[in-house]
């Protein structure tokens, strides 16, 4: 179902990510990002980037969506799929911090990157090989 970037299964996630992107707070970079996560138990949860004049305080869309999902009860293994959208001509993958945060919950997560014209599907483990997770602490 989530192995084809053109599958209609992605449509609700894409719509949620684009809606979230429209609410992004990006007064400094003007680079608006939306993300949506599909969870096994709580449906679709979306997030957008929230910039701050103190740049390290900025929150990426992916971690915003992840935080919202955790607030709704997300547990490791519950993530089913993720979408990241921008209006940039180049597709924008999650940053390293977002990749690491997502890996805590689903290393094999399908991640669809999209803009208005293009879609590209990746697996999180390909975007972040050899991730550091709870298994490394045992």
N, C-alpha and C positions, 0 to 999 in steps of 0.2 A: 504494500500500500504506500509506504513512504520511501520506496526504492527508485521511484521515477519522479524527477523534478517537475514534470508536467502533469502528474496525477491530480485529479480533482480533490483528493484527500487533503492537499495542501491549501486549498482555497480558504477555508475558515481561518487558518493560521495566518495566511497572507493578509486577509482582510483585517484581522485583529492587529497585526503588526503595523499596517499602514495607518489604521486609526490611531494607534498609540504614537506613531511617528509624528502625526499632525499636532500632537500635544507636547512634543519635545521642547525643552527649554535650552536653547543653544545660542544665546546672544553674543558669544565670543567667537566661536568657530563657524556658526551658521551651518553646521553639519548635523542635520537631524537624522536620528536613527530610531527605528522601531524594532521591537522584538516580540515574539510570541512563543510560548511554550505549551505543548500539549502534555497534560499529565494523565496518568491512568485513572486517577480517582477524582480529580477536581476540574477536568476539562481544560479550557484554554485560559491562560493567564498572560497578559501583555505588559510591556514596559517600554519606556522611552528614555533617552539620555537626558540628564539634568546637569547642566554645567554650573560652575561656580567660579567667581573671580579668583578664588584660591584653587587653581587647577587640580591639585591632588584630591580635592573633595568631590570632584565631578563623579557622577554615577553613570555608568554605561547602561544602555537599554537592556542588555542581556542580564546583567546583575540586578537591575531593577525588576525585571520580570521574575527572576529567580527568587528574589526576596519576597515578592508578592506571593509566589507559589508556596514558599516555605511558611509564610504567614497563614496560608490556607491549609497547611498540613502536609505539604510535600515531604516525602521520605526518599532516601536513596533507592534507586530502582524504579521510581514512579514516572520519571520523564520518558516520554514516547517520541517526541520530535521537537525541533526548534526551527524558527525562521528569523532571519535578520534582514531588514530592508532599509535601503537608502535611495536617494535620488541621484547619487553619484554615478557617473558613467561606468566606473569600475565597481565590481562587486566588493563588498566590505565584510571580511570575516571578523569574528569576535577577536578582541585583543587578547593578549596572553593571560591577563588576570581573569577575563570572562571565560576563557577556555578552561582554566584551572578551576574556577568556581563551578562550572557546569560538569566537569569531570568528577567532582565529588558525588554527583547524583546519577550520572549515566555516561560512562566512558564510550559506549557504542552508539551514542545519540546521533540520529540523522540530523544534519544541520543544513537547511536550505538558505542560500544567499540569493537575494533578489534585488533588482532595481525595476524600473518601469518596462524594460525590454528584455532582460536576461535573467535566467535562473541557473544556479549551479548547486549541485548536491554534494555534500561531503559527509564523512563520519567524523565525529569528534576525536576519535583515537588517531585519525589521520592528520587532523589539525594540531593535535597535542600528543605526539607519541611519547611513551614512557612517562605518563603523568604521575604525579605524586598524589596518592590518595590515602585513605585510612588503612589500606592494606599494608602500606609502608611503615605504619606505626605499630603494627602487631608483632 
